[in-house]
Amino acid sequence: KVDYLICYTFVLDGKLLQNFTALETLDLSNNDITELREHCFPPGLQIKDLHLSSNKIVHLEFGAFKNLAGSLQLLKLNRNRLTHLPVKGLELPRLTQLELSRNKLRLIEGLTFQGLSSLEVLKLQRNNISRLTDGAFWGLARMRVLHLDYNSLQEVNSGSLYGLESLLQLYLSNNSISNFNPEGWGFCERLRELNLSYNNLTKLSEGGFAKLVNLISLRLGHNSISHITEGAFRGLSSLQTLELDHNDISGTIEDTNGAFTGLENLHKLTLFGNKIKSVAKKAFSGLEALEHLNLAENAIRSIQPEAFSKMKNLRYLHIQSDSFLCDCQLHWFPEWLVTRGLKPGVQATCAHPESLKGTSIYQAPPQSFVCDDLPKPQITVHPVTTAAVLGKDVHLTCTAASSSSSPMTFTWLKDQETLRQAEVENFAHVRASDGGVMEYTTILHLRHVTFNHEGRYQCIISNHFGSSYSNKARVTVNGTFNKCKLYTGTLLHTFYTLAFLVSCPSKSSNFPSPIELVTAMNAGLVWC
């Protein structure tokens, strides 16, 4: 028998319930209850489902539900005013679902949910949670679904996921997460769905998800991702759906090779709204099993031949762009779309040359796809790999040619990340051999270089018709001294003396004092 009790009260009086020993569902939602005390629920009740949402509960006393421990399976406390939960205060071993959405929780402490050994679903969305301490979910070994979306989390630290070995679905969207510890995923290796959309992620590092070997769906849309390191998706051989829409990963598609390595079973990839202007030949290397590719909401100008050639299973391609550069490089595209049956999903219109402007690529005569000019910048001088001396200046030069009058922009990258405060000199001049072509040069000045300047540098020169990426030039910095690394630690002075004489015989006449030598050795270095 299932009964419903609806009342209007501030403090729940246990005497009102003591005669309802057969009650299985109790709905006290939409009342004015402000607190739950230890004796609100008298012994002998067999309540399985308890609804307390949409009240004004600010205080949950330790052990408030202890008399329901033998029966309670569902507890709803949504839309209340709870600011904290008592650690180990929920001893409900049969509870399978707990809902705490739309409260005012800020912190989840370690062992908070210990005592909920049967819990499978926990909903904590739309609170103001900014921190999860180590062991926050310890004791929830059977939990399968965890909702933490719409909170204020800034990171996912590894210890907070400890003990979630059965977790299948983790929702972390609409937070402020800018980084996560890859080691933490090792505590939830059975995870099949991970939602990190609408956060502040800026880069995906190599092996960042490598421990999630069973992951099927990964949602990363609406972040600020501009850099995907090669091998970022290594280990995700089971992944079938990857959402990367509304980020800033144009460079990954326009220049980088191998960004999607490890996704041999991926079926669906969404990349709409990423400011992509061109698609490189090897942009989608490793995605032979892909069936659905969404490139809509990108002002695509060009697609290199064979960019999609290895996707033998591709059934749906979505492109919407009226900015195509209809030259000899695009000659292959219309016929290929028709042959593969992908024409319905691709709306492509020419923007250049002027004679084809506004014309669908399907209606443009094949003989009109010619390369008579250079509207898109073409790199003619690449930066050169350089070995620099510590403290000296380094200058890297990059030049591109274009026949377009469209304004040109210049960007320098170091290790695939934009240099935003670099000293850069840009200028343009008419090419001597062809008065209709302009040459644009950008020079990156690295002053008084240190070891921090070492890395791989690349320039990007762009205009309305697209971007060109230079080769990557490596800068190494050499010092003017020999660094002899000797034994580190506190040992007898006689040992220090012997080590110094063996490693630095040329300096034996300038032997340091015992105090000077011990100080230097404890620092780990002696300068010979």
C-alpha positions as CSV (number, residue, x, y, z in Angstrom):
1,K,0.0,0.0,0.0
2,V,1.3,3.5,-1.0
3,D,0.0,6.6,0.8
4,Y,0.8,10.3,0.4
5,L,1.0,12.7,3.3
6,I,1.0,16.4,2.5
7,C,1.2,19.0,5.3
8,Y,2.4,22.5,6.0
9,T,4.9,22.7,8.9
10,F,8.3,24.2,9.9
11,V,9.6,21.3,12.0
12,L,8.7,17.7,11.2
13,D,7.1,16.1,14.2
14,G,7.8,12.3,14.4
15,K,4.6,11.7,16.4
16,L,2.6,12.5,13.2
17,L,4.1,9.4,11.5
18,Q,4.3,6.8,14.2
19,N,1.0,5.1,13.1
20,F,1.9,4.9,9.4
21,T,4.0,1.7,9.8
22,A,2.9,0.3,6.3
23,L,3.7,3.5,4.5
24,E,6.2,3.1,1.6
25,T,6.1,6.5,-0.1
26,L,6.0,9.7,1.8
27,D,5.8,13.0,-0.1
28,L,6.4,16.1,1.9
29,S,7.5,18.3,-1.0
30,N,6.5,22.0,-1.4
31,N,6.1,22.7,2.4
32,D,7.9,25.0,4.8
33,I,10.1,22.5,6.6
34,T,13.3,24.2,7.9
35,E,15.1,21.4,9.6
36,L,15.2,17.6,10.1
37,R,16.1,16.4,13.6
38,E,17.2,13.1,14.8
39,H,13.7,11.9,15.9
40,C,11.7,13.2,13.0
41,F,11.1,9.6,11.8
42,P,10.2,7.2,14.6
43,P,11.2,3.5,14.7
44,G,9.1,1.0,12.9
45,L,8.5,2.9,9.6
46,Q,9.0,1.0,6.3
47,I,9.4,4.1,4.0
48,K,11.1,3.3,0.8
49,D,10.7,6.6,-1.1
50,L,11.0,9.9,0.8
51,H,10.3,13.2,-1.0
52,L,11.4,16.4,0.8
53,S,12.1,18.7,-2.2
54,S,11.1,22.3,-2.4
55,N,11.1,23.0,1.3
56,K,13.3,25.5,3.2
57,I,15.6,23.0,5.0
58,V,18.7,24.6,6.2
59,H,19.8,22.1,8.8
60,L,20.2,18.3,8.5
61,E,20.9,16.9,12.0
62,F,23.4,14.0,12.3
63,G,21.4,10.7,12.1
64,A,18.2,12.3,11.1
65,F,17.3,9.3,8.9
66,K,18.7,6.5,11.1
67,N,15.3,5.0,11.8
68,L,14.8,4.6,8.0
69,A,18.1,2.8,7.5
70,G,16.5,-0.6,7.0
71,S,14.0,0.5,4.2
72,L,14.8,3.8,2.5
73,Q,15.9,3.5,-1.1
74,L,15.1,6.9,-2.6
75,L,15.7,10.3,-0.9
76,K,14.9,13.6,-2.6
77,L,16.2,16.8,-1.0
78,N,16.2,19.1,-4.1
79,R,15.5,22.8,-3.9
80,N,16.3,23.4,-0.2
81,R,18.8,25.6,1.6
82,L,21.4,23.2,2.8
83,T,24.9,24.7,3.0
84,H,26.7,21.6,4.3
85,L,26.2,17.9,4.9
86,P,27.2,16.2,8.1
87,V,30.2,13.9,7.6
88,K,29.1,10.2,7.9
89,G,25.7,11.6,8.8
90,L,23.7,9.5,6.3
91,E,23.7,5.9,7.5
92,L,21.3,4.5,4.9
93,P,22.8,1.2,3.6
94,R,19.9,0.4,1.3
95,L,19.6,3.9,-0.3
96,T,20.2,3.7,-4.1
97,Q,19.4,7.2,-5.2
98,L,20.1,10.5,-3.4
99,E,19.1,13.9,-4.9
100,L,20.5,17.2,-3.5
101,S,20.2,19.5,-6.5
102,R,19.6,23.2,-6.2
103,N,20.8,23.6,-2.6
104,K,23.6,25.9,-1.4
105,L,26.4,23.4,-0.9
106,R,29.9,24.8,-1.3
107,L,32.2,22.0,-0.1
108,I,32.0,18.2,-0.2
109,E,34.3,16.9,2.6
110,G,36.0,13.5,2.7
111,L,33.8,10.6,3.9
112,T,30.6,12.7,3.7
113,F,28.7,9.9,2.0
114,Q,30.2,7.0,4.0
115,G,27.3,4.8,5.1
116,L,25.6,4.8,1.7
117,S,27.1,1.6,0.5
118,S,24.3,0.8,-2.0
119,L,24.1,4.2,-3.6
120,E,24.0,4.1,-7.4
121,V,22.8,7.6,-8.4
122,L,23.9,10.9,-6.7
123,K,22.6,14.2,-8.0
124,L,24.5,17.4,-6.8
125,Q,23.9,19.7,-9.7
126,R,23.1,23.4,-9.4
127,N,24.7,24.0,-6.0
128,N,27.7,26.3,-5.5
129,I,30.2,23.5,-5.0
130,S,33.7,24.9,-5.5
131,R,35.8,22.2,-3.9
132,L,35.9,18.4,-3.6
133,T,38.3,17.2,-0.9
134,D,40.2,13.9,-1.1
135,G,37.9,11.0,-0.4
136,A,34.8,13.1,-1.0
137,F,33.0,10.1,-2.5
138,W,34.8,7.3,-0.6
139,G,32.4,4.5,0.4
140,L,30.4,4.8,-2.8
141,A,31.8,1.7,-4.5
142,R,28.5,0.9,-6.2
143,M,27.7,4.3,-7.6
144,R,27.1,4.4,-11.3
145,V,25.9,7.9,-12.0
146,L,27.3,11.2,-10.5
147,H,25.9,14.6,-11.4
148,L,28.1,17.6,-10.5
149,D,27.1,19.9,-13.4
150,Y,26.2,23.6,-12.9
151,N,28.5,24.2,-9.9
152,S,31.7,26.3,-9.4
153,L,34.4,23.6,-9.6
154,Q,37.7,24.9,-10.9
155,E,39.6,21.6,-11.1
156,V,39.2,17.9,-10.8
157,N,41.9,16.7,-8.3
158,S,42.7,13.0,-8.4
159,G,41.9,12.3,-4.7
160,S,38.3,13.5,-5.0
161,L,37.4,10.5,-7.3
162,Y,38.9,7.9,-5.1
163,G,36.6,4.9,-4.6
164,L,34.4,5.4,-7.6
165,E,35.4,2.1,-9.3
166,S,31.8,1.3,-10.5
167,L,31.1,4.8,-11.9
168,L,29.7,4.7,-15.5
169,Q,28.5,8.3,-16.0
170,L,30.1,11.5,-14.7
171,Y,28.6,14.9,-15.5
172,L,30.8,17.9,-14.9
173,S,29.5,20.4,-17.4
174,N,28.8,24.1,-16.7
175,N,31.5,24.5,-14.1
176,S,34.7,26.6,-14.2
177,I,37.1,23.7,-14.6
178,S,40.4,24.7,-16.2
179,N,42.5,21.6,-15.4
180,F,42.2,18.1,-14.2
181,N,44.7,15.5,-12.9
182,P,44.9,12.6,-15.4
183,E,45.8,10.2,-12.6
184,G,42.3,10.7,-11.0
185,W,40.7,9.0,-13.9
186,G,42.4,5.8,-12.7
187,F,39.9,5.6,-9.9
188,C,37.0,5.3,-12.3
189,E,38.3,3.2,-15.1
190,R,34.9,1.8,-15.9
191,L,33.6,5.2,-16.9
192,R,31.6,5.1,-20.2
193,E,30.4,8.7,-20.4
194,L,32.2,11.9,-19.4
195,N,30.7,15.4,-19.9
196,L,33.2,18.3,-19.5
197,S,31.4,20.8,-21.7
198,Y,30.9,24.4,-20.8
199,N,34.1,24.8,-18.8
200,N,37.4,26.7,-19.1
201,L,39.7,24.0,-20.5
202,T,42.3,25.6,-22.8
203,K,44.5,22.6,-23.8
204,L,44.4,18.8,-24.0
205,S,47.8,17.3,-23.0
206,E,49.2,14.0,-24.1
207,G,47.7,11.0,-22.4
208,G,45.2,13.2,-20.5
209,F,42.5,10.5,-20.8
210,A,44.6,7.5,-21.2
211,K,43.2,5.7,-18.1
212,L,39.7,5.8,-19.4
213,V,40.0,2.7,-21.5
214,N,36.2,2.0,-21.4
215,L,35.0,5.5,-22.3
216,I,32.4,5.6,-25.1
217,S,31.3,9.3,-25.0
218,L,33.4,12.4,-24.3
219,R,31.9,15.8,-24.4
220,L,34.3,18.8,-24.5
221,G,32.2,21.4,-26.3
222,H,32.0,25.1,-25.3
223,N,35.4,25.3,-23.7
224,S,38.4,27.5,-24.8
225,I,40.5,24.6,-26.1
226,S,43.1,26.0,-28.6
227,H,45.8,23.3,-28.3
228,I,45.4,19.5,-28.7
229,T,48.7,17.8,-28.2
230,E,49.5,14.8,-30.4
231,G,48.5,11.8,-28.3
232,A,45.9,13.7,-26.3
233,F,43.4,10.9,-26.9
234,R,45.8,8.0,-26.5
235,G,44.2,5.0,-24.8
236,L,40.6,5.9,-25.9
237,S,40.2,3.0,-28.3
238,S,36.6,2.4,-27.1
239,L,35.5,6.0,-27.7
240,Q,32.6,6.3,-30.2
241,T,31.5,9.9,-29.7
242,L,33.7,13.0,-29.3
243,E,32.2,16.5,-29.1
244,L,34.6,19.4,-29.6
245,D,32.2,22.0,-30.8
246,H,32.6,25.7,-30.0
247,N,36.2,25.8,-29.0
248,D,39.2,27.4,-30.9
249,I,41.0,24.4,-32.3
250,S,41.4,25.8,-35.9
251,G,45.1,25.1,-35.8
252,T,44.6,21.5,-35.0
253,I,42.5,21.0,-38.2
254,E,44.5,23.4,-40.4
255,D,48.1,22.3,-39.5
256,T,48.5,19.6,-36.9
257,N,48.9,15.9,-37.8
258,G,48.0,13.1,-35.4
259,A,45.8,15.0,-33.0
260,F,43.2,12.2,-33.2
261,T,45.6,9.3,-32.9
262,G,44.2,6.5,-30.8
263,L,40.5,6.9,-31.8
264,E,40.4,4.0,-34.2
265,N,36.7,3.2,-33.3
266,L,35.4,6.8,-33.2
267,H,32.0,7.0,-35.0
268,K,31.0,10.6,-34.4
269,L,33.1,13.8,-34.3
270,T,31.5,17.3,-33.9
271,L,33.7,20.3,-34.6
272,F,31.2,23.0,-35.5
273,G,31.9,26.6,-34.3
274,N,35.7,26.4,-34.2
275,K,36.8,29.2,-36.6
276,I,38.2,26.6,-39.0
277,K,39.2,28.1,-42.3
278,S,40.9,25.2,-44.0
279,V,41.2,21.4,-43.6
280,A,44.7,19.9,-43.9
281,K,45.4,16.7,-45.7
282,K,46.2,14.7,-42.6
283,A,43.9,16.5,-40.1
284,F,41.8,13.4,-39.5
285,S,44.5,10.7,-39.6
286,G,43.5,7.7,-37.6
287,L,39.7,8.2,-38.0
288,E,39.1,5.4,-40.5
289,A,36.0,4.2,-38.7
290,L,34.3,7.7,-38.6
291,E,30.7,7.8,-39.8
292,H,29.5,11.3,-38.8
293,L,31.6,14.5,-39.1
294,N,30.1,17.9,-38.3
295,L,32.1,20.9,-39.5
296,A,29.2,23.4,-39.6
297,E,29.4,27.0,-38.4
298,N,33.0,27.3,-39.7
299,A,33.8,29.7,-42.5
300,I,35.8,27.0,-44.4
301,R,37.8,28.4,-47.4
302,S,39.7,25.4,-48.6
303,I,40.0,21.6,-48.1
304,Q,43.1,19.8,-49.2
305,P,42.7,16.8,-51.6
306,E,42.4,13.5,-49.8
307,A,41.5,15.1,-46.5
308,F,38.6,12.7,-46.1
309,S,39.9,9.9,-48.4
310,K,40.6,7.3,-45.6
311,M,37.1,7.6,-44.1
312,K,35.6,4.7,-45.9
313,N,32.6,4.5,-43.5
314,L,31.7,8.3,-43.7
315,R,28.0,8.5,-44.1
316,Y,27.3,12.1,-43.0
317,L,29.4,15.2,-43.6
318,H,28.0,18.5,-42.5
319,I,29.5,21.7,-43.9
320,Q,27.9,25.1,-44.3
321,S,30.2,27.8,-45.8
322,D,29.8,30.6,-48.3
323,S,33.6,31.4,-48.2
324,F,35.1,28.8,-50.4
325,L,38.2,29.6,-52.5
326,C,37.2,27.8,-55.7
327,D,40.6,27.2,-57.2
328,C,42.5,24.2,-58.5
329,Q,42.9,22.9,-55.0
330,L,39.1,22.4,-54.7
331,H,38.5,20.9,-58.1
332,W,38.1,17.4,-56.7
333,F,35.6,18.2,-54.0
334,P,32.2,18.6,-55.8
335,E,32.5,15.3,-57.7
336,W,33.8,13.5,-54.6
337,L,30.8,14.6,-52.6
338,V,28.3,13.4,-55.3
339,T,30.1,10.1,-55.7
340,R,30.1,9.4,-52.0
341,G,26.5,10.4,-51.5
342,L,27.5,13.2,-49.1
343,K,26.1,16.1,-51.1
344,P,22.9,16.6,-49.0
345,G,24.9,17.7,-45.9
346,V,27.3,20.1,-47.6
347,Q,26.2,23.6,-48.6
348,A,29.2,25.2,-50.1
349,T,29.4,28.5,-52.1
350,C,32.3,30.2,-53.8
351,A,33.7,33.5,-52.5
352,H,36.6,33.7,-54.9
353,P,37.3,34.3,-57.7
354,E,35.0,37.2,-58.3
355,S,33.5,35.5,-61.4
356,L,32.2,32.6,-59.2
357,K,31.2,34.6,-56.1
358,G,27.9,33.4,-54.8
359,T,27.9,30.3,-57.0
360,S,27.4,26.8,-55.5
361,I,30.4,24.6,-56.0
362,Y,28.0,22.1,-57.6
363,Q,27.0,24.6,-60.2
364,A,30.5,26.0,-61.0
365,P,31.9,24.7,-64.3
366,P,34.8,22.2,-63.5
367,Q,37.1,24.2,-65.9
368,S,36.7,27.3,-63.7
369,F,38.6,25.8,-60.8
370,V,42.0,27.3,-61.6
371,C,44.9,28.8,-59.7
372,D,45.5,32.1,-61.4
373,D,46.4,34.1,-58.3
374,L,47.4,33.8,-54.6
375,P,44.6,35.1,-52.5
376,K,45.5,32.9,-49.5
377,P,49.0,33.6,-48.1
378,Q,51.7,31.2,-49.1
379,I,54.8,30.8,-46.9
380,T,58.0,31.4,-48.9
381,V,60.5,31.8,-46.1
382,H,60.3,29.6,-43.0
383,P,61.9,30.3,-39.6
384,V,65.2,28.4,-39.2
385,T,66.3,26.1,-36.4
386,T,68.8,28.0,-34.3
387,A,71.4,27.2,-31.6
388,A,71.8,30.4,-29.5
389,V,74.3,31.4,-26.8
390,L,72.9,32.2,-23.4
391,G,72.2,35.9,-23.0
392,K,72.4,36.7,-26.7
393,D,69.6,37.8,-29.0
394,V,67.8,35.5,-31.5
395,H,65.7,36.6,-34.5
396,L,63.3,34.3,-36.3
397,T,62.0,35.4,-39.8
398,C,58.9,34.2,-41.7
399,T,57.7,35.5,-45.1
400,A,54.5,34.8,-47.1
401,A,53.2,36.0,-50.5
402,S,49.7,36.9,-51.5
403,S,47.9,38.7,-54.3
404,S,45.0,39.7,-52.1
405,S,44.5,43.2,-50.6
406,S,42.8,41.6,-47.6
407,P,44.5,42.7,-44.3
408,M,47.1,40.3,-43.0
409,T,47.6,39.1,-39.5
410,F,50.7,37.5,-37.9
411,T,50.9,35.0,-35.0
412,W,53.9,33.3,-33.4
413,L,53.6,30.1,-31.5
414,K,56.0,28.4,-29.1
415,D,55.4,24.7,-28.6
416,Q,52.0,25.2,-30.2
417,E,50.9,27.9,-27.8
418,T,50.4,31.5,-28.8
419,L,53.0,34.1,-27.8
420,R,50.8,37.0,-26.7
421,Q,53.4,39.5,-25.5
422,A,56.2,38.7,-27.9
423,E,58.4,41.4,-29.5
424,V,57.4,41.2,-33.2
425,E,58.2,43.3,-36.2
426,N,56.0,43.1,-39.3
427,F,56.3,44.8,-42.7
428,A,55.2,44.3,-46.3
429,H,56.7,45.1,-49.8
430,V,55.8,44.5,-53.4
431,R,57.6,41.4,-54.9
432,A,60.1,42.6,-57.4
433,S,59.4,39.8,-59.9
434,D,55.7,40.2,-59.9
435,G,54.1,43.6,-59.2
436,G,50.7,42.1,-58.4
437,V,52.0,40.0,-55.4
438,M,52.8,41.4,-52.0
439,E,55.3,39.8,-49.6
440,Y,54.7,40.0,-45.9
441,T,57.4,39.4,-43.4
442,T,57.2,38.9,-39.6
443,I,60.3,38.8,-37.4
444,L,60.2,37.5,-33.8
445,H,62.8,39.0,-31.5
446,L,64.0,37.0,-28.5
447,R,66.1,39.2,-26.4
448,H,68.8,38.0,-24.0
449,V,67.8,34.4,-24.3
450,T,67.7,32.0,-21.4
451,F,66.9,28.3,-21.1
452,N,63.3,29.2,-20.9
453,H,63.4,30.3,-24.5
454,E,64.1,26.8,-25.7
455,G,61.3,25.2,-27.8
456,R,59.7,24.9,-31.2
457,Y,58.6,28.1,-32.8
458,Q,56.1,28.5,-35.7
459,C,54.6,31.5,-37.5
460,I,51.0,31.8,-38.8
461,I,50.2,34.3,-41.5
462,S,46.5,34.8,-42.2
463,N,44.0,36.9,-44.2
464,H,40.4,36.6,-45.2
465,F,41.1,33.6,-47.4
466,G,42.8,31.5,-44.9
467,S,46.0,30.8,-42.9
468,S,49.4,29.4,-43.8
469,Y,51.6,27.6,-41.2
470,S,55.3,27.7,-41.3
471,N,57.6,24.8,-40.5
472,K,58.5,24.5,-36.8
473,A,62.0,25.9,-35.9
474,R,63.7,24.6,-32.8
475,V,65.6,27.1,-30.6
476,T,68.3,25.7,-28.3
477,V,70.3,27.7,-25.8
478,N,73.9,26.8,-24.9
479,G,75.6,28.0,-21.8
480,T,79.2,29.3,-21.4
481,F,80.2,27.0,-18.6
482,N,80.5,23.4,-17.6
483,K,78.1,22.3,-14.9
484,C,79.4,19.4,-12.8
485,K,76.6,17.8,-10.9
486,L,78.0,16.1,-7.8
487,Y,76.5,14.3,-4.9
488,T,73.6,15.9,-3.1
489,G,73.0,15.6,0.6
490,T,74.8,16.1,3.9
491,L,77.9,13.9,4.2
492,L,81.2,14.2,5.8
493,H,83.4,17.1,4.7
494,T,86.1,14.6,3.6
495,F,83.8,13.1,1.1
496,Y,83.0,16.5,-0.3
497,T,86.7,17.3,-0.6
498,L,87.3,14.1,-2.6
499,A,84.4,14.7,-4.9
500,F,85.5,18.2,-5.6
501,L,89.1,17.2,-6.4
502,V,88.0,14.4,-8.7
503,S,85.4,16.5,-10.6
504,C,87.2,19.8,-10.7
505,P,91.0,19.1,-10.8
506,S,91.6,22.4,-12.6
507,K,90.3,24.3,-9.6
508,S,92.3,22.5,-6.9
509,S,94.4,25.7,-6.3
510,N,91.3,27.6,-5.5
511,F,89.9,25.1,-3.0
512,P,86.9,26.5,-1.2
513,S,86.5,26.6,2.5
514,P,84.6,23.7,4.2
515,I,81.5,25.9,4.8
516,E,81.5,27.2,1.2
517,L,81.9,23.6,-0.1
518,V,79.2,22.1,2.0
519,T,76.8,24.9,1.1
520,A,77.5,24.4,-2.6
521,M,77.2,20.6,-2.4
522,N,73.9,20.8,-0.5
523,A,72.6,22.9,-3.3
524,G,73.4,20.0,-5.6
525,L,75.9,21.8,-7.8
526,V,79.6,22.9,-8.0
527,W,80.5,25.4,-10.7
528,C,83.9,24.2,-12.1
